[in-house]
Structure formats: C-alpha cells, structure tokens
Amino acid sequence: MDENTKNEALEQSVESEVPHDKTVRLMSPTRMVVRRFFRSKLSVVGLIMVVGLFIFSFLGPVIYTQWGEIQLDESGKTEYSVSETTYTVNGEEYTLRQTTEKYLKDNFLAPPSAEHILGTDNEGYDVFVRLMYGGRISLIVSFIAVFLITILGVIMGGIAGYFGGAIDNVIMRLCDVLICLPGIPILLIISTILDASGIDAKYRIYLLMIYLTFISWPGTARLVRGQILSLREQEYMIAAEAMGFSTSRKIFKHLVPNVMPQLIVQMSLSLGSMILYEATLSYLNLGVKAPYAAWGTMINIISTNQDVLQNHLNVWVPAGICIVIAVLGFNFIGDGLRDALDPKARR
C-alpha cells in the first residue's frame, strides 16, 4: 500500500469518528472563567451568601413593613408610683400621698415572638428590622469605599508605572506617607469634629469612608504600578508607541485592562475587609449612631450592658452572624475569582 492510499484511509477513519452534524466550538475566555468559578463549591457558597445578604437587606424592608428602622414599640403600660411626705403643722403631723403616673415601653428586651421575630433591644427597637437596615449601611458603604479606592489607585498607579522617574518617586513617597498615618487616632479626631459640627448621624459614616478611601488607595496603586512596570515593555506597547497613540489611551485602554484580573480579585477581598472596618467603627461609636442602625452599632450595646451580653443573645448575636457571613462570602468569592482568572489553571 503506497503513501497516498494510507493517507486516504486515515482521513476516512477520522471522518467516520466525528459526526458531520456536530461542530466544534471554541470556548471564550469569559466563559472559561465563569466555568472555573462555578466549579468551586466555596465560590458558589460565597456567592449565595452575598446575594442572600443583598436580598435580605434591600428587599426585606420592602416586604416586612410592620416596623420601621427608628420606630419604637410603645404599646406599653402605665406605671403608678406613690410617694409619701410628712408635714408637722401646729404640733400635728400630716401625711401627703402623691401618685405619679409614668408611661413605660413594656416591650424593651422582649424575647422573639410573632410580633417581633428577633425580639427588641434595650430601647424598644425591632432587632430584625434594624438588622436589615444595618445591612444596607454596611454593604453600601463598603461598595462605595472599595470602588473609590480602586478608581483612585488605578489612576495614581497607572501614572506612576507608565511615566516612572520623578513622577513615580513622588507618587510612591506619597503612598508611604499615607500608609504611615495612624488610622484610629485620626478617626477619633474626625469623629469629634463631626459631633461638634452637628452633622446628621445617618450620614457621618459616609464622611468617615471618604477618609478611609484617602488613606487606603496606596495598596491598589502599588499593585497597578508593579503590573504596569512589567507590561509597558511588551511588544504590543511598543506597537502602540509606534502608532502614535495618546498617553491616556495607552494607559487606560492597553495597560489597565491587563491588570483588571488582579484588581477584580483585590476588590472582592477588600469588600470583606471594608465591611469589617465599618463594623469596627460603628462598634467604637465612630460610625453610624443611634437611632439609626448598623451591624457594629447593634453589637456596641454589649460593651455597656452586661445583662444583654449574658441573657439577651437575640439582640447582638444576629448582627455578629451577618458580619461573619458577609466577610466569609466576599473572601470565598475572591478566592474563586483568583483561581478562575489564573491563566495557568487547568481545572
């Protein structure tokens, strides 16, 4: 059998094995990332956690409208107290009895019931409702802070990594200074200034997050700078230089998109850290203050009321569980994205 006959026989055998009605489709990079992400059980669990918290925090108050965030349960009772005062007039003693009527909130620190799913706190607020509104604050503030940190870090890191030289030195030294700033003492000073200025307690946490953004972007800037320093010497950047593209186009259209996988992973991991930071500020009474709710504020009660700490777990434990779920959920998603975006991953 000659060589041509062998080739014809081989082609016929291959064609017989591959059905003619099926076409081979190449998987896009995005589809590969999504497929790898959902293969990880922890990633799926983390996604379920985060989505569940969003549904609970943003749709919960729309569905459960029995109580409001700052609505007290004043279905209470009236308490009467009698005081006696003795007077002496012309050698005779007279006793004056005075009855005082006092209205009390009889539903503070109430146990879980049909009326209050998780009971009430020491002020008479519904714990379940405040848990939902507290989730709104924590999630919104964290997303805003991480988004602003990423934008500022990409801009400063991209400029430093692309131009190098004196510009790189100035930006990196600024990063060193910001990293060395003591966070908590400065936050205490800012919180005192906000108290004195009379700013609404509901919005002061956003001002504190702006400060956190200001001192937190150096980490993202360092990451972007390091990646761009290695990418700017690649062949496609030399081609972009030869074609006369503008500096902004080369940075934000050709360099930054190649850093996005690392940025996405860092953002997802930073969300968990930022939620923990916000809860810590609220616990230290530096963030959202009563009567508005935040998960950290709900836990703050145990620092001054030992009875609640020991005997009323329904008041503060649910908020702690929500913080743990949020932090673990974002960390699981970040780990899954890191593995899914790894180009060396085979499974």
HELIX and SHEET records of a PDB file:
HELIX    1   1 GLU A    3  GLU A   17  1                                  15    
HELIX    2   2 PRO A   29  ARG A   39  1                                  11    
HELIX    3   3 LYS A   41  PHE A   54  1                                  14    
HELIX    4   4 ILE A   55  LEU A   59  3                                   5    
HELIX    5   5 GLY A   60  ILE A   63  1                                   4    
HELIX    6   6 VAL A  127  PHE A  163  1                                  37    
HELIX    7   7 GLY A  165  CYS A  180  1                                  16    
HELIX    8   8 GLY A  183  SER A  197  1                                  15    
HELIX    9   9 ARG A  204  LEU A  231  1                                  28    
HELIX   10  10 GLU A  235  ALA A  242  1                                   8    
HELIX   11  11 THR A  247  ARG A  249  1                                   3    
HELIX   12  12 LYS A  250  LEU A  255  3                                   6    
HELIX   13  13 VAL A  256  TYR A  283  1                                  28    
HELIX   14  14 TRP A  295  ASN A  300  1                                   6    
HELIX   15  15 ILE A  301  SER A  303  5                                   3    
HELIX   16  16 GLN A  306  ASN A  311  1                                   6    
HELIX   17  17 LEU A  313  ALA A  340  1                                  28    
SHEET    1   A 2 LYS A  77  VAL A  89  0                                        
SHEET    2   A 2 GLU A  92  LEU A 104 -1                                        
END                                                                             
